[in-house]
Amino acid sequence: MDTSVFYRLTNGLLGPGRSLDVLPDGSGQLWMGTSDDSSGQRWRLVDHGGGKYALQTSYLGECFSLDVVNDGTNTTPCLAPTGGFSGQNWTLTPRPDGTCRLVNDFTGPDSSLGTDAGTDDPVLGPGDHSGQHWTLTRLGQVPGTVPIPDLAARPGLNIAEGPTDFARFARPRGVVKAIMIFVDFPDAHAGPASADAIGKHLLGQGQARQLFHDQSYGQLTLDVTVRSDVLPSRSRAIVAMALILPYSHDILGGLLPATGPSMASAGISRVVVLSHLT
């Protein structure tokens, strides 16, 4: 069985015009609704191994699975919270005519899913009746199961698929030093807050450093220096170059003949340039 698609479930008693559905009242009860595009009629199979499956709907999602009400008679199918229950382990047994029987581990192989000939209600019971002969009709792909294409490495692009180019990007280990530079643009003058206060705010009062440390399992320490005395007022075009590139003496060193070499000797590897109004 294909676990990557949704199926419609109809049986030999009621025909293709009636489909196994879920009552839209939060009860988890099933009924045989008129076949349409309702999400409660879109069933997916989740492989439990050993030829057994959970059955779930697009309507209620993976949190609810086809099960049996444990009331002593054990004949009422329903959708119940997904768990490791025997009533949620279903076997689909093919029949010669292309239909299949649905039985579960809780009620055993002698009781299969069907519909009552008098009420049309879904029911579990013994026998080999037309209401127990189910046709599974493919409806479409389950979201999130579309195969992911192979990643193609494209050297030379700033954003490319494939392995990280550590010649371009900082390796997430050890101490990574960065400088956050604030600039008083001619058309975006500094506000009353200091560069140091804004820098601390943007870094979450230390939370950004902690996040990088935690997400790298303690292998990365981010060391950020906040400066507002490095760049004079410059055009946005020049500053934009610094925004999109790691620190390079060829770029910032040319802009900052006095301070550029000191950045390199200090181990600065990343530069962020911001308006003082940020």
ABEGO torsion letter per residue (X at the ends): XBAABBBBBBBAAAEAABBBBBBAAGAGBBBBBBBBABAAABBBBBBAEGGBBBBBBAAAEAABBBBBBBAGAGABBBBBBBBBBAAABBBBBBBAAGBBBBBBAAAEAABBBBBBAAAGBBBBBBEBBAAABBBBBBAEBBBGABBBBBBBBBBGBABBBEBBBAAABBBBBEBBBBBBBBBBBAABBBBABBAAAAAAAAAGGGAAAAAAAAAAGGABBBBBBBBAAABBBBBAAAAAAAAABBBBAAAAAAABAAAAAAAAAAGBABBBBBBAAX
